[in-house]
Amino acid sequence: MSFPSSESAWNVPHKSWHCDEPAVVGDAEPWSLFVFVFLDNVTVDMGPTTVVSGSHRRAERLAKTLGTQNHEALINAFESVNSGLFESPKEVTLLPMDQVLDLLIQEDPWFQELVEEGSPDQRIQRFIEEDNSLYGIKQKVVTLTGTAGDIIVFDPRCLHTFSANVSDRPRQVLRLDFRRQL
């Protein structure tokens, strides 16, 4: 549930971009999936979850070149969703969630701009309406909007954040988490 905020115009968020799972080398599937069930019609002005499409592929690419091993504690922290996926957690190469955004910012001016403030018109044009691509991976900001009863399946390795609800109604969405089984 997202309640109306004091902001007057919706804007592409510049804060709190994050991933909820690490990028793991050699493991193309996420450890879990998030499913959003729309209980009401959700429009952009209602503060939908906002995602960078293609960011999980960019993170996977970075994991292959910059990922490190010996993240046994991180793998074990997700044991309820990755149990049995790895014979030897110490040998798994991954890119932790808290490193993805900083590395993308270093690599790509598009991500540098994403985390800077700007006018709604300029940011909507740059991040939602224009296409951007690097290394053959298209990326753009997508708002998770829909009508009551719609369902969206979401990969938690994608960069995402909340956005401001500038409407006069609360946004009601149910999130279900599904965990991968062997």
LINZI-V112716 format. One line per field, one symbol per residue. ss: DSSP state (@ for helix, = for strand, . for the rest). psi: psi as a letter, one per 20 degrees, with the letter a starting at -180 (. if undefined). A space follows every 10 residues. Layout:
# LINZI-V112716
ss=???
psi=???
This chain:
# LINZI-V112716
ss=.=........ .......=.. ..==...... .=======.. .=...=...= ===.@@@@@@ @@@@@@.=.. .@@@@@@.@@ @@......@@ @..==.@@@@ @@@@@@@.@@ @@@@.....@ @@@@@@@@@. .===..==== ===..=.... =====....= =...=..... =.=======. ..
psi=ppqqaiqhqq qpqirkprqi qrpppjniqr hrqpppoohr porhijlrpp qoqihhhghg ghhhhiqral lhggghhkhh ijpihpgnhh jpproqhiig gghhghhohg hghhjqqrqg gghggghghq qqqpkjoqqr pppnrarpiq ppppoiiqpr rrrpojajqq popppqppqp q.
